[in-house]
Amino acid sequence: MKNDYKINEIAKLYGIGVDALRYYEKLGLLSPVRDSNGYRLYRLQDMYKLNIIRDLRQLDFTMQQIKAYLDDQSVENTLELLFKEQELIQAQVAKLEMTQKIIQSRIKVLTEAMQIKTGVFTIKTYSDRPCLQLKTRITRDEEMDYAVKKLHQKHKSHVLDFGNQLYGASVSLEDLKHGVKDVFNSVFFIFNSDEAERIDPDYSLPAGDYLSLYYRGNYRQSHEKILDVITYASEQGLNISGDLFEIYEIDNRDTILSDQFLTEIQVRVTTE
């Protein structure tokens, strides 16, 4: 085994660029010697430091933190560093476990959504559903995407994973009565009731019975399907309470194929 290695040999061995090695030297982390031709030569001590730099950078230690440790190595400082590394690793493990749960949840939702029968009217009973809402008039698909993104930007600290966040858009019953079509008056994120304290909701879908209809495909069907829900409610002697709304179970976050989109129309109903 050689005692000294050229910069290209070290770069290849560690899979890093020569510019990074020069940067570490500039910061004083590495101190290569020079041969008779002025070329840098790295010693085994430098390789040991590169191992430390690599490991600590993977845990997001700053270069300043790494330099401070290398400049003042001791058993005490090494123990302190190890405890810090342990905390960071535990945090990363917790984050990965949360990500895994989110992925597993999305797999379950999408798998079940693919099995949902469309064109069937059902009554669903819900407890209060807390929401975060953005009131805005939407007349085009592009405006819908922008409104949802705006809502997300406003409440991104409460939305842990936007790709898996259930959201909907409401349609004014009064607009529908006056023949206005394909216009929505708000978008909202829907949460579980046990999340209410965490998100501090500004809107709620009240507890009660909801008439539901699923449809697949592009959103040009929306107005027709909404009218189908209103007609069915009337035929069944159900009173509509509040605005109708759509929930986007499968949308452009999941697929570019519009025939795979799955949308649910809901409206609160009573028999009184």
Sequence and secondary structure as in RCSB ss.txt:
>XXXX:A:sequence
MKNDYKINEIAKLYGIGVDALRYYEKLGLLSPVRDSNGYRLYRLQDMYKLNIIRDLRQLDFTMQQIKAYLDDQSV
ENTLELLFKEQELIQAQVAKLEMTQKIIQSRIKVLTEAMQIKTGVFTIKTYSDRPCLQLKTRITRDEEMDYAVKK
LHQKHKSHVLDFGNQLYGASVSLEDLKHGVKDVFNSVFFIFNSDEAERIDPDYSLPAGDYLSLYYRGNYRQSHEK
ILDVITYASEQGLNISGDLFEIYEIDNRDTILSDQFLTEIQVRVTTE
>XXXX:A:secstr
  SEEEHHHHHHHHT  HHHHHHHHHHTS   EE TTS EEEEHHHHHHHHHHHHHHHTT  HHHHHHHHHT  H
HHHHHHHHHHHHHHHHHHHHHHHHHHHHHHHHHHHHHHTT  SS  EEEEE  EEEEEEEEEE SHHHHHHHHHH
HHHHTTTT S GGG  EEEEE HHHHHTT  S EEEEEEE  GGGHHHH  SEEE SEEEEEEEEES GGGHHHH
HHHHHHHHHHTT EE S EEEEEEE TTT S GGG EEEEEEEEE  
